């Protein structure tokens, strides 16, 4: 019988390719199997130079290690597939709107669509919501303004995914609106302070409620978050929002599949299981570091509650 498929997801990399490769090495050792597939939820920042003028000024102090992979000096050990965030080398991605390989083993999925990877049905939507631009045509990112606008998804791109069904995993960059309120409804006394209720956008929420993927992975807001959308009459969607790649505990999320069924999932590189079928997916599934954090950054352990 084939061993379960181990899929790793990464929060916003922001050019930090070296550290996430080391984190994936550690995850493989902990789970005692190879990572077959890596999914990244945007803001990968596959720039060749850290001080590239096309990067936001606040990002230019962050590393830009991608050049070593693009030039063949280094190679990723596992196939990496990523969507676009709102901080990318959009000049390089513009001619790959339907996806393409940027370096050996590093593939941009494209602006939106549905792909089968590792036997899983993966839907995706790149970018964030900007109401002013959602109905405007996408222009070649030749100026600072058009570079910024390339990080916004368009209505036609959303519609391209809207008809997808029977989706195992959906990747989006920006959170769907309303999931913080949902977490509060499920647990009036959550184990950690919740983000702002206004986080996320309504367009992505409508997309998620229509497609109803089994799992939704998000980035952008640099916060670990977990909630389930399981109202009557819909396929439950378990949502995992990932932190940026500052520490693995909250920015690495792994899933083991048998066929297309998720057997277990977890956070970080320890290999510790955070969820198995039959358990509730909520804020209690977050890694210990993210729970009960006080002003000094101390965390407290928490257990999953059974799904009732």
TORFIZA-334963 format. One line per 5 residues: number of its first residue (from 1); their letters; for each residue x, y, z of N, C-alpha, C. Coordinates in nm, 3 decimals. Each point is the difference from the previous one (the first is absolute). Layout:
! TORFIZA-334963
NUM = A = X:Y:Z:X:Y:Z:X:Y:Z ~ ... .
This chain:
! TORFIZA-334963
1 = XXXXX = 0.084:-0.119:0.000:-0.084:0.119:0.000:0.088:0.125:0.000 ~ -0.024:0.097:-0.090:0.085:0.119:-0.006:-0.010:0.081:0.129 ~ 0.110:0.065:0.037:-0.001:0.081:0.121:-0.080:0.129:-0.026 ~ -0.053:0.061:0.105:-0.078:0.124:-0.019:0.083:0.108:-0.067 ~ -0.069:0.083:-0.076:0.062:0.114:-0.068:0.017:0.112:0.101 .
6 = XXXXX = 0.123:0.047:0.018:0.028:0.110:0.092:0.011:0.129:-0.079 ~ -0.091:0.092:0.027:-0.005:0.130:-0.066:0.033:0.106:0.104 ~ 0.092:0.089:-0.033:0.034:0.110:0.089:-0.046:0.131:-0.062 ~ -0.054:0.088:0.083:-0.039:0.133:-0.044:0.085:0.103:0.074 ~ 0.030:0.109:-0.069:0.085:0.105:0.056:-0.074:0.132:-0.002 .
11 = XXXXX = 0.011:0.077:0.111:-0.049:0.136:0.002:0.089:0.089:-0.084 ~ -0.021:0.129:0.005:0.071:0.096:-0.084:0.152:-0.016:0.019 ~ 0.067:-0.042:-0.105:0.144:-0.026:0.008:0.081:0.129:0.001 ~ -0.041:0.098:-0.077:0.069:0.130:-0.010:0.149:-0.019:-0.028 ~ 0.032:-0.091:-0.092:0.137:-0.018:-0.045:0.086:-0.091:0.086 .
16 = XXXXX = -0.055:-0.054:0.108:0.081:-0.079:0.094:0.001:-0.148:-0.040 ~ 0.055:-0.030:-0.114:-0.002:-0.136:-0.051:0.088:-0.095:0.079 ~ 0.114:0.048:0.047:0.094:-0.088:0.070:-0.062:-0.057:0.127 ~ -0.062:0.085:0.078:-0.052:-0.048:0.129:-0.116:-0.097:-0.019 ~ -0.087:0.026:-0.100:-0.113:-0.092:-0.015:0.046:-0.135:-0.052 .
21 = XXXXX = 0.108:-0.004:-0.078:0.055:-0.128:-0.041:0.050:-0.078:0.122 ~ 0.065:0.069:0.094:0.047:-0.067:0.122:-0.118:-0.047:0.085 ~ -0.106:0.079:0.004:-0.119:-0.040:0.076:-0.062:-0.126:-0.059 ~ -0.003:-0.008:-0.132:-0.058:-0.118:-0.064:0.087:-0.124:0.023 ~ 0.132:0.020:0.005:0.088:-0.111:0.037:-0.039:-0.055:0.138 .
26 = XXXXX = -0.022:0.092:0.095:-0.034:-0.040:0.136:-0.136:-0.070:0.005 ~ -0.094:0.048:-0.079:-0.133:-0.062:-0.003:0.010:-0.143:-0.052 ~ 0.079:-0.020:-0.105:0.016:-0.135:-0.053:0.061:-0.094:0.104 ~ 0.095:0.048:0.075:0.060:-0.084:0.104:-0.102:-0.034:0.108 ~ -0.082:0.099:0.036:-0.098:-0.022:0.106:-0.110:-0.097:-0.043 .
31 = XXXXX = -0.046:0.012:-0.125:-0.108:-0.085:-0.049:0.053:-0.129:-0.062 ~ 0.130:-0.009:-0.018:0.065:-0.119:-0.053:-0.051:-0.038:-0.139 ~ -0.024:0.101:-0.078:-0.033:-0.019:-0.142:0.028:0.130:-0.073 ~ 0.014:-0.010:-0.130:0.034:0.119:-0.076:-0.123:0.086:-0.023 ~ 0.024:0.128:-0.012:-0.104:0.094:-0.041:-0.012:-0.008:-0.152 .
36 = XXXXX = -0.114:-0.042:-0.048:-0.018:-0.020:-0.144:-0.037:0.128:-0.073 ~ -0.058:0.094:0.072:-0.059:0.117:-0.064:0.003:0.116:0.098 ~ 0.043:0.118:-0.047:0.001:0.120:0.083:-0.088:0.105:-0.066 ~ -0.090:0.059:0.079:-0.091:0.104:-0.048:0.028:0.129:0.076 ~ 0.011:0.111:-0.070:0.026:0.129:0.065:-0.113:0.096:-0.034 .
41 = XXXXX = -0.044:0.076:0.102:-0.123:0.078:-0.011:0.024:0.146:-0.038 ~ 0.108:0.028:-0.070:0.024:0.133:-0.053:0.103:0.079:0.077 ~ 0.039:0.116:-0.056:0.112:0.080:0.051:0.124:-0.086:0.014 ~ 0.025:-0.076:-0.104:0.123:-0.080:-0.009:0.120:0.092:-0.024 ~ -0.019:0.102:-0.081:0.104:0.097:-0.035:0.122:-0.067:-0.063 .
46 = XXXXX = -0.021:-0.054:-0.119:0.107:-0.066:-0.074:0.082:0.103:-0.076 ~ 0.060:0.092:0.074:0.087:0.103:-0.057:0.145:-0.048:-0.001 ~ 0.077:0.051:-0.092:0.141:-0.034:-0.007:0.085:0.089:0.091 ~ -0.049:0.121:0.030:0.076:0.092:0.085:-0.089:0.051:0.112 ~ 0.056:0.007:0.120:-0.078:0.047:0.115:-0.041:0.144:-0.018 .
51 = XXXXX = 0.086:0.082:-0.063:-0.030:0.143:-0.012:-0.067:0.035:-0.132 ~ -0.058:-0.099:-0.067:-0.070:0.025:-0.126:-0.101:0.114:0.020 ~ 0.006:0.100:-0.087:-0.085:0.118:0.017:-0.148:-0.032:-0.013 ~ -0.030:-0.118:-0.055:-0.141:-0.039:-0.014:-0.058:-0.055:0.130 ~ 0.085:-0.028:0.095:-0.049:-0.044:0.131:-0.046:0.122:0.079 .
56 = XXXXX = -0.096:-0.021:0.089:-0.038:0.107:0.091:0.120:0.036:0.087 ~ 0.010:0.128:0.033:0.115:0.046:0.076:0.016:-0.079:0.130 ~ -0.112:-0.033:0.064:0.006:-0.073:0.127:0.053:-0.141:-0.017 ~ -0.003:-0.053:-0.123:0.042:-0.138:-0.024:0.146:-0.010:-0.043 ~ 0.063:0.113:-0.031:0.134:-0.007:-0.059:0.107:-0.042:0.099 .
61 = XXXXX = -0.033:0.000:0.129:0.095:-0.051:0.099:-0.011:-0.151:0.015 ~ -0.105:-0.058:-0.058:-0.018:-0.144:0.008:0.086:-0.070:-0.105 ~ 0.037:-0.124:0.022:0.088:-0.069:-0.095:-0.070:-0.025:-0.134 ~ 0.081:-0.013:-0.102:-0.048:-0.039:-0.132:0.091:-0.112:-0.049 ~ -0.029:-0.119:0.046:0.088:-0.114:-0.023:-0.036:-0.077:-0.126 .
66 = XXXXX = -0.102:0.046:-0.070:-0.049:-0.078:-0.113:0.101:-0.010:-0.113 ~ 0.089:0.098:-0.014:0.097:-0.001:-0.110:0.080:-0.129:-0.006 ~ 0.034:-0.054:0.116:0.079:-0.124:0.003:-0.077:-0.116:-0.063 ~ -0.132:0.000:0.016:-0.083:-0.105:-0.058:-0.023:0.025:-0.149 ~ -0.024:0.126:-0.035:-0.020:0.033:-0.141:0.126:-0.025:-0.082 .
71 = XXXXX = 0.117:0.020:0.060:0.127:-0.017:-0.071:0.055:-0.142:0.009 ~ -0.069:-0.087:0.072:0.044:-0.139:0.009:0.107:-0.026:0.102 ~ 0.034:0.101:0.082:0.101:-0.020:0.105:-0.056:-0.091:0.109 ~ -0.128:0.017:0.029:-0.070:-0.086:0.094:-0.127:-0.048:-0.067 ~ -0.056:-0.107:0.054:-0.124:-0.055:-0.054:-0.089:-0.042:0.117 .
76 = XXXXX = -0.128:0.030:-0.012:-0.093:-0.043:0.104:-0.006:-0.152:0.001 ~ -0.016:-0.057:0.118:0.001:-0.145:0.014:-0.137:-0.063:-0.026 ~ -0.104:0.082:0.007:-0.136:-0.049:-0.025:-0.069:0.099:-0.093 ~ -0.089:-0.047:-0.086:-0.068:0.093:-0.091:-0.083:0.102:0.077 ~ 0.023:0.127:-0.031:-0.068:0.111:0.067:-0.093:0.068:-0.099 .
81 = XXXXX = -0.128:0.010:0.038:-0.101:0.068:-0.080:-0.053:0.118:0.080 ~ -0.006:0.118:-0.062:-0.044:0.116:0.076:-0.099:0.085:-0.078 ~ -0.084:0.071:0.076:-0.086:0.102:-0.059:0.063:0.137:0.025 ~ -0.053:0.100:-0.068:0.049:0.135:0.021:-0.068:0.067:0.118 ~ 0.077:0.081:0.071:-0.057:0.085:0.103:-0.012:0.142:-0.054 .
86 = XXXXX = 0.021:0.097:0.085:0.003:0.139:-0.045:0.141:0.056:0.000 ~ 0.099:-0.085:0.034:0.142:0.038:-0.007:0.074:-0.107:-0.078 ~ 0.015:0.022:-0.128:0.066:-0.099:-0.087:0.081:0.073:-0.108 ~ 0.080:-0.076:-0.071:0.066:0.051:-0.120:-0.102:-0.011:-0.114 ~ -0.094:0.094:-0.003:-0.111:-0.010:-0.094:0.045:0.015:-0.145 .
91 = XXXXX = 0.113:0.065:-0.022:0.053:0.008:-0.136:0.031:-0.139:-0.053 ~ 0.061:-0.084:0.085:0.034:-0.136:-0.041:-0.124:-0.088:-0.012 ~ -0.104:0.029:0.080:-0.119:-0.086:0.000:-0.102:0.039:-0.107 ~ 0.012:0.118:-0.056:-0.105:0.049:-0.089:-0.022:-0.091:-0.121 ~ 0.107:-0.053:-0.057:-0.013:-0.087:-0.118:-0.029:-0.145:0.038 .
96 = XXXXX = -0.024:-0.025:0.129:-0.031:-0.135:0.048:-0.135:0.000:0.070 ~ -0.097:0.070:-0.054:-0.128:0.015:0.067:-0.072:-0.133:0.019 ~ 0.030:-0.097:-0.086:-0.055:-0.135:0.017:0.099:-0.094:0.065 ~ 0.106:0.056:0.055:0.098:-0.080:0.073:0.123:-0.033:-0.082 ~ 0.105:-0.039:0.070:0.124:-0.038:-0.067:0.113:-0.013:0.101 .
101 = XXXXX = 0.110:-0.059:-0.042:0.114:-0.027:0.086:0.095:0.118:0.000 ~ 0.035:0.050:0.119:0.094:0.110:0.014:0.142:-0.048:0.021 ~ 0.014:-0.118:0.058:0.129:-0.063:0.025:-0.028:-0.149:0.008 ~ 0.102:-0.084:-0.015:-0.025:-0.144:0.011:-0.072:-0.036:0.130 ~ -0.119:-0.054:-0.013:-0.077:-0.041:0.116:-0.082:0.108:0.066 .
106 = XXXXX = 0.006:0.123:-0.050:-0.075:0.112:0.057:-0.100:0.048:-0.105 ~ -0.128:-0.021:0.026:-0.105:0.026:-0.099:-0.103:0.098:0.051 ~ -0.023:0.104:-0.078:-0.109:0.093:0.026:-0.127:-0.060:-0.058 ~ -0.103:-0.014:0.083:-0.124:-0.063:-0.046:-0.076:0.089:-0.098 ~ 0.014:0.130:0.015:-0.073:0.092:-0.086:-0.092:0.088:0.083 .
111 = XXXXX = -0.078:0.083:-0.068:-0.084:0.096:0.072:-0.124:-0.066:0.061 ~ -0.054:-0.100:-0.065:-0.112:-0.075:0.059:-0.021:-0.126:-0.082 ~ -0.065:-0.098:0.062:-0.027:-0.122:-0.075:-0.017:-0.121:0.088 ~ 0.013:-0.116:-0.062:-0.014:-0.130:0.066:0.103:-0.093:-0.058 ~ 0.078:-0.063:0.086:0.104:-0.093:-0.045:-0.011:-0.129:0.079 .
116 = XXXXX = 0.044:-0.110:-0.060:0.013:-0.125:0.073:0.148:-0.020:0.031 ~ 0.032:-0.007:0.128:0.137:-0.018:0.045:0.003:-0.113:0.102 ~ 0.084:-0.098:-0.024:0.009:-0.112:0.093:-0.131:-0.075:0.016 ~ -0.084:0.004:-0.102:-0.131:-0.065:0.007:-0.105:0.083:0.070 ~ 0.035:0.121:0.045:-0.093:0.089:0.070:-0.050:0.109:-0.094 .
121 = XXXXX = -0.124:0.040:0.020:-0.058:0.110:-0.078:0.027:0.130:0.078 ~ 0.084:0.086:-0.059:0.046:0.123:0.064:-0.057:0.119:-0.077 ~ -0.086:0.077:0.065:-0.050:0.125:-0.059:0.080:0.115:0.059 ~ 0.008:0.112:-0.074:0.084:0.109:0.049:-0.043:0.134:-0.059 ~ 0.024:0.104:0.079:-0.023:0.138:-0.041:0.114:0.084:0.055 .
126 = XXXXX = 0.075:0.063:-0.090:0.111:0.086:0.040:-0.049:0.141:0.032 ~ 0.077:0.071:0.081:-0.025:0.142:0.021:-0.097:0.031:0.112 ~ -0.026:0.130:0.016:-0.092:0.050:0.102:-0.109:0.082:-0.068 ~ -0.101:0.039:0.080:-0.115:0.072:-0.054:0.021:0.151:0.008 ~ -0.020:0.067:-0.112:-0.002:0.146:-0.006:-0.123:0.038:-0.081 .
131 = XXXXX = -0.110:0.044:0.063:-0.126:0.024:-0.072:0.015:0.089:-0.122 ~ 0.088:0.097:0.006:0.016:0.094:-0.111:0.052:-0.066:-0.127 ~ 0.074:-0.110:0.016:0.067:-0.059:-0.115:-0.058:-0.135:-0.043 ~ -0.097:-0.052:0.072:-0.043:-0.138:-0.027:-0.060:-0.015:-0.139 ~ -0.058:0.107:-0.055:-0.058:-0.008:-0.134:0.087:0.064:-0.106 .
136 = XXXXX = 0.120:0.043:0.036:0.089:0.062:-0.096:0.092:-0.105:-0.063 ~ 0.041:0.021:-0.124:0.091:-0.097:-0.063:0.136:0.000:0.068 ~ 0.064:-0.114:-0.004:0.134:-0.014:0.055:0.100:0.057:-0.100 ~ 0.081:0.095:0.045:0.100:0.062:-0.087:0.138:-0.057:0.028 ~ 0.085:0.006:-0.102:0.137:-0.045:0.021:0.063:0.088:0.109 .
141 = XXXXX = 0.064:-0.061:0.099:0.055:0.076:0.113:0.129:0.073:-0.036 ~ -0.015:0.112:-0.069:0.116:0.075:-0.048:0.032:0.121:0.087 ~ -0.094:0.042:0.083:0.021:0.115:0.088:-0.027:-0.042:0.144 ~ 0.032:0.088:0.093:-0.024:-0.033:0.141:-0.149:-0.022:0.025 ~ -0.085:0.078:-0.065:-0.144:-0.016:0.019:-0.050:-0.132:-0.056 .
146 = XXXXX = 0.042:-0.035:-0.122:-0.047:-0.125:-0.060:0.060:-0.121:0.069 ~ 0.118:0.016:0.059:0.057:-0.109:0.081:-0.089:-0.028:0.121 ~ -0.044:0.106:0.065:-0.087:-0.017:0.116:-0.133:-0.061:-0.040 ~ -0.055:0.047:-0.111:-0.130:-0.048:-0.046:0.003:-0.148:-0.041 ~ 0.117:-0.049:-0.037:0.012:-0.142:-0.039:-0.024:-0.092:0.118 .
151 = XXXXX = 0.009:0.053:0.122:-0.025:-0.081:0.118:-0.145:-0.009:0.040 ~ -0.091:0.056:-0.083:-0.143:-0.005:0.027:-0.066:-0.100:-0.096 ~ -0.086:-0.087:0.053:-0.069:-0.091:-0.090:-0.113:0.072:-0.072 ~ -0.038:-0.055:-0.116:-0.105:0.058:-0.083:-0.123:-0.091:0.000 ~ -0.114:0.058:-0.036:-0.128:-0.073:0.004:0.006:-0.126:-0.086 .
156 = XXXXX = 0.059:0.010:-0.117:0.006:-0.116:-0.090:0.083:-0.112:0.061 ~ 0.100:0.034:0.077:0.083:-0.102:0.065:-0.077:-0.070:0.111 ~ -0.080:0.076:0.071:-0.084:-0.061:0.103:-0.101:-0.094:-0.063 ~ -0.063:0.045:-0.108:-0.101:-0.082:-0.068:0.060:-0.128:-0.055 ~ 0.125:0.003:-0.038:0.066:-0.119:-0.054:0.005:-0.113:0.103 .
161 = XXXXX = 0.005:0.036:0.126:0.006:-0.100:0.106:-0.138:-0.033:0.056 ~ -0.094:0.090:-0.021:-0.131:-0.013:0.063:-0.072:-0.130:-0.037 ~ 0.027:-0.054:-0.117:-0.070:-0.121:-0.043:0.066:-0.129:0.049 ~ 0.115:0.012:0.067:0.070:-0.120:0.048:-0.081:-0.068:0.110 ~ 0.002:-0.132:-0.002:-0.068:-0.078:0.102:0.088:-0.119:0.039 .
166 = XXXXX = -0.034:-0.065:0.109:0.074:-0.117:0.046:0.148:0.035:0.014 ~ 0.027:0.109:0.070:0.135:0.053:0.016:0.057:-0.046:0.134 ~ 0.119:-0.056:-0.004:0.064:-0.047:0.122:0.065:0.114:0.078 ~ 0.071:0.088:-0.070:0.070:0.111:0.063:-0.016:0.123:-0.088 ~ -0.033:0.112:0.061:-0.001:0.127:-0.071:0.106:0.091:0.061 .
171 = XXXXX = 0.075:0.069:-0.085:0.101:0.096:0.043:-0.047:0.140:-0.034 ~ 0.000:0.088:0.098:-0.026:0.141:-0.023:0.105:0.078:0.079 ~ 0.021:0.125:-0.040:0.096:0.080:0.076:-0.072:0.073:0.114 ~ -0.103:0.074:-0.032:-0.072:0.077:0.102:-0.112:-0.082:0.062 ~ -0.020:0.015:0.129:-0.104:-0.075:0.071:-0.139:0.034:-0.053 .
176 = XXXXX = -0.092:-0.093:0.008:-0.141:0.033:-0.027:-0.059:0.077:0.118 ~ -0.088:0.094:-0.029:-0.063:0.080:0.105:-0.093:-0.087:0.085 ~ -0.008:0.032:0.128:-0.097:-0.063:0.088:0.048:-0.120:0.077 ~ 0.122:-0.047:-0.025:0.043:-0.121:0.069:0.037:0.028:0.145 ~ 0.036:0.124:0.031:0.027:0.033:0.140:-0.130:-0.001:0.081 .
181 = XXXXX = -0.104:0.056:-0.059:-0.131:-0.008:0.066:-0.042:-0.144:0.020 ~ 0.026:-0.084:-0.099:-0.035:-0.141:0.010:0.075:-0.066:0.115 ~ 0.127:0.033:0.016:0.078:-0.057:0.111:-0.060:0.042:0.134 ~ -0.045:0.124:0.009:-0.061:0.048:0.124:-0.132:-0.071:0.027 ~ -0.077:-0.027:-0.105:-0.126:-0.072:0.017:0.024:-0.141:0.053 .
186 = XXXXX = 0.104:-0.065:-0.051:0.029:-0.137:0.040:0.059:-0.007:0.141 ~ 0.070:0.105:0.040:0.062:0.001:0.133:-0.002:0.144:0.053 ~ -0.099:0.035:0.082:-0.007:0.136:0.053:0.120:0.038:0.086 ~ 0.075:-0.099:0.049:0.121:0.025:0.080:0.118:-0.068:-0.068 ~ 0.046:0.051:-0.113:0.108:-0.066:-0.075:0.129:-0.004:0.080 .
191 = XXXXX = 0.088:-0.098:-0.029:0.123:-0.016:0.078:0.106:0.105:-0.027 ~ -0.025:0.090:-0.093:0.093:0.110:-0.025:-0.078:0.117:-0.056 ~ 0.051:0.123:0.009:-0.070:0.114:-0.058:-0.021:-0.018:-0.150 ~ -0.117:0.035:-0.047:-0.032:-0.014:-0.141:0.043:0.124:-0.077 ~ 0.030:-0.016:-0.129:0.030:0.116:-0.082:-0.123:0.089:-0.017 .
196 = XXXXX = 0.017:0.110:-0.070:-0.110:0.091:-0.027:-0.112:-0.069:-0.076 ~ -0.123:0.032:0.036:-0.114:-0.057:-0.071:-0.001:0.041:-0.148 ~ 0.067:0.109:-0.032:-0.007:0.052:-0.138:0.107:-0.057:-0.091 ~ 0.077:-0.091:0.051:0.105:-0.061:-0.082:-0.064:-0.083:-0.112 ~ 0.062:0.000:-0.118:-0.050:-0.081:-0.111:-0.092:0.079:-0.093 .
201 = XXXXX = -0.044:-0.066:-0.106:-0.084:0.069:-0.097:-0.121:-0.084:-0.039 ~ -0.110:0.065:-0.039:-0.124:-0.073:-0.029:0.003:-0.079:-0.130 ~ 0.084:0.039:-0.094:0.004:-0.072:-0.128:0.057:-0.140:0.022 ~ 0.110:-0.009:0.072:0.057:-0.131:0.030:-0.096:-0.083:0.083 ~ -0.074:0.063:0.092:-0.097:-0.075:0.079:-0.109:-0.059:-0.089 .
206 = XXXXX = -0.048:0.079:-0.096:-0.103:-0.053:-0.092:0.056:-0.117:-0.080 ~ 0.127:0.011:-0.041:0.064:-0.107:-0.076:0.008:-0.128:0.084 ~ 0.043:0.013:0.124:0.014:-0.116:0.088:-0.136:-0.063:0.028 ~ -0.101:0.082:0.025:-0.133:-0.053:0.027:-0.062:-0.068:-0.122 ~ 0.041:0.040:-0.119:-0.052:-0.061:-0.122:0.072:-0.130:-0.033 .
211 = XXXXX = 0.133:0.003:0.004:0.079:-0.118:-0.035:-0.002:-0.103:0.112 ~ 0.001:0.045:0.125:-0.001:-0.086:0.117:0.114:-0.103:-0.002 ~ 0.124:0.049:-0.006:0.113:-0.093:0.006:0.007:-0.067:0.136 ~ 0.062:-0.118:0.004:0.014:-0.069:0.128:0.096:0.073:0.093 ~ 0.106:0.057:-0.059:0.097:0.078:0.076:0.029:0.130:-0.074 .
216 = XXXXX = 0.015:0.109:0.075:0.038:0.129:-0.056:0.124:0.048:0.073 ~ 0.103:0.037:-0.077:0.126:0.049:0.056:0.018:0.146:-0.041 ~ 0.032:0.086:0.098:0.011:0.145:-0.024:0.134:0.052:0.052 ~ 0.037:0.117:-0.047:0.119:0.070:0.049:-0.032:0.145:0.030 ~ 0.089:0.090:-0.042:-0.020:0.145:-0.006:0.002:0.070:0.135 .
221 = XXXXX = -0.078:-0.044:0.098:-0.016:0.075:0.124:0.102:-0.038:0.108 ~ 0.087:-0.096:-0.030:0.110:-0.036:0.090:-0.050:-0.039:0.138 ~ -0.107:-0.077:0.003:-0.055:-0.051:0.124:-0.041:-0.145:-0.019 ~ 0.026:-0.084:0.099:-0.051:-0.137:-0.002:-0.145:0.002:0.047 ~ -0.085:-0.073:-0.069:-0.143:0.004:0.030:-0.062:-0.129:-0.049 .
226 = XXXXX = -0.102:-0.048:0.072:-0.067:-0.124:-0.038:-0.148:0.009:0.033 ~ -0.083:-0.036:-0.097:-0.145:0.000:0.019:-0.062:-0.090:-0.105 ~ -0.121:-0.046:0.025:-0.071:-0.082:-0.097:-0.130:0.070:-0.039 ~ -0.032:-0.005:-0.128:-0.130:0.044:-0.051:-0.080:-0.127:-0.025 ~ -0.096:-0.027:0.085:-0.073:-0.127:-0.010:-0.149:0.018:0.026 .
231 = XXXXX = -0.053:0.110:-0.052:-0.143:0.022:0.015:-0.078:-0.111:-0.068 ~ -0.123:-0.027:0.045:-0.082:-0.104:-0.064:-0.015:0.022:-0.150 ~ 0.009:-0.110:-0.073:-0.020:0.007:-0.144:0.124:0.026:-0.081 ~ 0.117:0.007:0.063:0.122:0.023:-0.076:0.106:-0.102:0.037 ~ 0.095:-0.018:-0.091:0.118:-0.081:0.030:0.085:0.078:0.101 .
236 = XXXXX = 0.040:-0.061:0.110:0.085:0.073:0.096:0.130:0.045:-0.065 ~ 0.036:0.125:0.024:0.127:0.053:-0.046:0.084:0.035:0.122 ~ 0.112:-0.070:0.016:0.092:0.029:0.110:0.104:0.099:-0.050 ~ 0.014:0.109:0.073:0.086:0.111:-0.042:0.123:0.005:0.088 ~ 0.117:0.009:-0.064:0.126:0.021:0.071:0.068:0.123:-0.060 .
241 = XXXXX = 0.015:0.104:0.082:0.071:0.120:-0.043:0.140:-0.005:0.058 ~ 0.099:0.028:-0.082:0.140:-0.019:0.037:0.071:0.132:0.023 ~ 0.094:-0.001:0.092:0.085:0.115:0.027:0.105:0.012:-0.110 ~ 0.069:0.114:-0.006:0.113:0.012:-0.091:0.115:-0.087:0.051 ~ 0.103:-0.019:-0.083:0.107:-0.095:0.030:0.102:0.059:0.096 .
246 = XXXXX = -0.046:0.030:0.122:0.092:0.045:0.104:0.036:-0.112:0.095 ~ -0.096:-0.090:0.026:0.024:-0.118:0.082:-0.087:-0.113:-0.053 ~ 0.048:-0.121:0.005:-0.074:-0.109:-0.064:-0.128:-0.039:0.072 ~ -0.009:0.026:0.130:-0.116:-0.048:0.076:-0.132:0.048:-0.057 ~ -0.002:0.119:-0.057:-0.126:0.057:-0.049:-0.003:0.022:-0.150 .
251 = XXXXX = 0.114:-0.015:-0.066:0.004:0.026:-0.144:0.012:-0.127:-0.084 ~ 0.022:-0.114:0.063:0.000:-0.130:-0.069:-0.124:-0.077:0.044 ~ -0.073:-0.051:-0.097:-0.120:-0.078:0.026:0.008:-0.124:-0.088 ~ -0.016:-0.117:0.061:0.015:-0.122:-0.080:-0.127:-0.085:0.007 ~ -0.020:-0.078:-0.105:-0.118:-0.085:-0.014:0.043:-0.134:-0.058 .
256 = XXXXX = -0.050:-0.108:0.056:0.024:-0.133:-0.056:-0.130:-0.055:-0.057 ~ 0.006:-0.042:-0.124:-0.117:-0.049:-0.072:0.018:-0.147:-0.035 ~ -0.109:-0.074:0.011:-0.009:-0.133:-0.058:-0.103:0.010:-0.112 ~ 0.047:-0.013:-0.122:-0.087:0.036:-0.112:-0.027:0.149:0.008 ~ -0.126:0.036:0.007:-0.036:0.141:0.012:-0.057:0.033:0.138 .
261 = XXXXX = 0.015:-0.089:0.094:-0.053:0.022:0.134:0.113:0.041:0.095 ~ -0.019:0.110:0.069:0.099:0.044:0.098:-0.007:-0.089:0.123 ~ 0.112:-0.063:0.033:0.008:-0.089:0.116:0.039:0.073:0.127 ~ 0.087:0.100:-0.015:0.050:0.076:0.115:0.067:0.126:-0.052 ~ 0.000:0.103:0.083:0.068:0.125:-0.035:0.073:0.051:0.122 .
266 = XXXXX = 0.093:0.091:-0.022:0.074:0.058:0.112:0.068:0.129:-0.040 ~ 0.056:0.066:0.100:0.071:0.127:-0.019:0.148:-0.020:0.028 ~ 0.082:0.081:-0.065:0.142:0.003:0.032:0.075:-0.122:-0.049 ~ 0.113:-0.026:0.062:0.091:-0.107:-0.045:0.016:-0.111:0.102 ~ -0.074:0.005:0.111:0.016:-0.102:0.103:-0.062:-0.133:-0.039 .
271 = XXXXX = -0.093:0.003:-0.095:-0.071:-0.121:-0.038:-0.120:-0.029:0.088 ~ -0.024:0.083:0.102:-0.113:-0.022:0.090:-0.132:0.020:-0.074 ~ -0.093:-0.091:0.020:-0.129:0.005:-0.070:-0.094:0.095:0.073 ~ -0.063:0.089:-0.077:-0.094:0.098:0.057:-0.145:-0.037:-0.027 ~ -0.024:-0.085:-0.098:-0.138:-0.035:-0.036:-0.002:-0.133:-0.072 .
276 = XXXXX = -0.102:-0.079:0.030:-0.033:-0.121:-0.077:-0.151:0.002:-0.022 ~ -0.050:-0.073:-0.098:-0.145:0.000:-0.024:-0.078:-0.034:0.126 ~ -0.109:0.073:0.019:-0.083:-0.019:0.118:0.026:0.102:0.108 ~ 0.110:0.077:-0.012:0.029:0.105:0.097:-0.039:0.136:-0.057 ~ -0.030:0.089:0.092:-0.039:0.135:-0.039:0.123:0.077:-0.050 .
281 = XXXXX = -0.020:0.080:-0.104:0.106:0.087:-0.049:-0.033:0.143:0.041 ~ 0.078:0.054:0.096:-0.027:0.133:0.051:0.129:0.059:0.056 ~ -0.011:0.109:0.074:0.119:0.067:0.052:0.081:-0.090:0.094 ~ -0.063:-0.099:0.057:0.071:-0.094:0.085:0.098:-0.087:-0.074 ~ -0.008:-0.001:-0.134:0.092:-0.080:-0.080:0.129:0.073:-0.033 .
286 = XXXXX = 0.009:0.126:0.041:0.122:0.075:-0.029:0.117:-0.052:0.082 ~ 0.122:0.022:-0.047:0.117:-0.048:0.075:0.010:0.071:0.134 ~ 0.067:-0.064:0.093:0.009:0.052:0.136:0.055:0.141:0.003 ~ 0.094:0.032:-0.087:0.062:0.131:-0.001:-0.101:0.109:-0.028 ~ -0.105:-0.034:-0.074:-0.098:0.100:-0.039:-0.111:0.014:0.101 .
291 = XXXXX = -0.007:-0.085:0.100:-0.112:-0.002:0.092:0.034:0.069:0.131 ~ -0.094:0.079:0.050:0.015:0.062:0.129:0.123:0.087:0.010 ~ 0.044:0.062:-0.109:0.122:0.078:0.002:-0.022:0.128:0.078 ~ 0.091:0.029:0.092:-0.009:0.126:0.074:0.095:0.101:-0.063 ~ 0.021:0.111:0.067:0.082:0.106:-0.057:0.144:-0.042:-0.018 .
296 = XXXXX = 0.044:-0.101:0.073:0.137:-0.049:-0.014:0.014:-0.108:-0.106 ~ -0.114:-0.035:-0.065:0.005:-0.099:-0.105:-0.009:-0.142:0.049 ~ -0.033:-0.019:0.130:-0.009:-0.135:0.053:-0.129:-0.066:-0.046 ~ 0.006:-0.130:-0.024:-0.118:-0.072:-0.047:-0.043:-0.104:0.101 ~ -0.120:-0.053:-0.022:-0.052:-0.105:0.085:-0.054:-0.111:-0.086 .
301 = XXXXX = 0.009:-0.124:0.047:-0.049:-0.113:-0.076:-0.152:-0.002:0.000 ~ -0.056:-0.061:-0.104:-0.145:-0.016:-0.009:-0.029:-0.128:-0.074 ~ -0.116:-0.059:0.027:-0.040:-0.124:-0.065:-0.120:0.025:-0.090 ~ -0.014:-0.088:-0.097:-0.115:0.008:-0.087:-0.125:-0.046:0.074 ~ -0.110:0.062:-0.033:-0.127:-0.046:0.053:-0.063:-0.095:-0.100 .
306 = XXX = -0.074:-0.102:0.044:-0.060:-0.092:-0.094:-0.106:0.068:-0.084 ~ -0.015:-0.049:-0.120:-0.103:0.052:-0.091:-0.134:-0.057:0.040 ~ -0.093:0.088:0.036:-0.131:-0.046:0.045:-0.108:0.054:-0.092 .
